[in-house]
């Protein structure tokens, strides 16, 4: 049921009430400026590491059910292109890890 509520195909105008978050969906970041854009998107995202400079960066992408969709490793750079255009519409989580520690988790919507 929860997946249907967030699937814009079935509920294109549904929004959670102001101040209400789904459990475990809040964005967590220890790095100023860590962001993903555009959001929502048709599947093409740019991950910006903001002020973080250590390398390499591992990005684990999961769907709302927690299934791993992609695991990407970036060796250098501040901005990375991520393509989820082949994935179904819905909410996805992007967990960035460097040197064995999570530096941030972002959420984005594929529409």
C-alpha positions as CSV (number, residue, x, y, z in Angstrom):
1,X,0.0,0.0,0.0
2,X,2.8,2.4,0.9
3,X,4.4,2.0,-2.5
4,X,1.1,2.9,-4.2
5,X,0.8,6.1,-2.2
6,X,4.2,7.3,-3.5
7,X,3.8,6.0,-7.0
8,X,2.9,9.1,-9.1
9,X,1.4,6.9,-11.8
10,X,-1.5,6.0,-9.5
11,X,-1.6,9.0,-7.2
12,X,-0.1,11.9,-9.2
13,X,-1.4,14.6,-6.9
14,X,-0.9,12.9,-3.5
15,X,1.4,14.7,-1.1
16,X,2.1,13.9,2.5
17,X,0.7,16.5,5.0
18,X,3.2,19.3,5.9
19,X,5.7,18.1,8.5
20,X,5.0,14.4,8.0
21,X,7.8,12.1,6.8
22,X,7.7,8.5,6.1
23,X,9.7,6.5,8.6
24,X,13.3,6.3,7.4
25,X,13.0,8.7,4.5
26,X,14.4,11.8,5.9
27,X,17.6,13.0,4.2
28,X,20.7,12.6,6.3
29,X,23.9,14.4,5.4
30,X,27.1,15.2,7.3
31,X,28.5,17.2,4.4
32,X,27.4,20.8,3.8
33,X,26.1,21.2,0.2
34,X,25.5,17.5,-0.5
35,X,22.6,17.4,-2.9
36,X,20.9,15.7,-5.8
37,X,19.2,17.5,-8.6
38,X,16.9,17.8,-10.4
39,X,14.4,16.3,-8.0
40,X,11.9,15.0,-9.2
41,X,13.4,13.9,-12.5
42,X,12.6,11.5,-15.3
43,X,15.7,9.6,-14.2
44,X,18.8,11.7,-14.9
45,X,20.3,13.1,-11.7
46,X,23.4,15.0,-10.8
47,X,24.9,14.1,-7.4
48,X,26.9,17.1,-6.0
49,X,29.2,16.3,-3.1
50,X,29.3,19.9,-1.9
51,X,32.3,20.4,0.3
52,X,33.4,16.8,0.4
53,X,36.7,16.0,-1.3
54,X,37.9,12.5,-0.3
55,X,37.9,9.7,-2.9
56,X,36.7,7.2,-3.9
57,X,33.0,7.6,-3.4
58,X,30.6,4.6,-3.4
59,X,27.0,5.4,-4.1
60,X,24.4,2.7,-3.3
61,X,21.0,3.3,-4.8
62,X,18.0,1.6,-3.3
63,X,14.2,1.6,-4.0
64,X,11.5,2.2,-1.4
65,X,11.5,-1.5,-0.5
66,X,15.2,-1.4,0.3
67,X,16.3,-3.4,-2.8
68,X,19.7,-2.4,-4.2
69,X,19.1,-0.9,-7.7
70,X,22.7,0.1,-8.5
71,X,26.1,0.4,-6.8
72,X,28.4,2.9,-8.4
73,X,32.0,3.9,-7.5
74,X,33.4,7.2,-8.5
75,X,37.2,7.7,-8.4
76,X,37.4,11.5,-8.7
77,X,35.3,14.6,-9.0
78,X,32.7,16.6,-7.2
79,X,29.6,16.1,-9.4
80,X,28.5,12.8,-10.8
81,X,25.8,11.9,-13.3
82,X,23.5,9.1,-12.4
83,X,20.9,7.6,-14.8
84,X,17.8,5.8,-13.4
85,X,15.7,6.4,-16.5
86,X,15.2,2.7,-16.9
87,X,13.7,2.4,-13.5
88,X,10.0,2.5,-12.5
89,X,8.6,5.7,-11.1
90,X,8.9,6.1,-7.4
91,X,11.1,7.1,-4.5
92,X,14.8,6.2,-4.4
93,X,17.6,6.6,-1.8
94,X,21.2,7.5,-2.6
95,X,23.6,6.5,0.1
96,X,27.1,8.0,-0.4
97,X,30.0,6.2,1.4
98,X,33.7,7.2,1.6
99,X,36.5,5.6,3.5
100,X,34.0,3.1,5.0
101,X,31.7,5.8,6.5
102,X,28.4,7.1,5.3
103,X,28.7,10.7,4.4
104,X,25.1,11.2,3.4
105,X,21.8,9.7,2.3
106,X,19.6,11.6,-0.1
107,X,16.2,10.8,-1.6
108,X,14.9,11.5,-5.0
109,X,11.8,10.8,-7.1
110,X,11.8,9.3,-10.6
111,X,8.6,10.3,-12.4
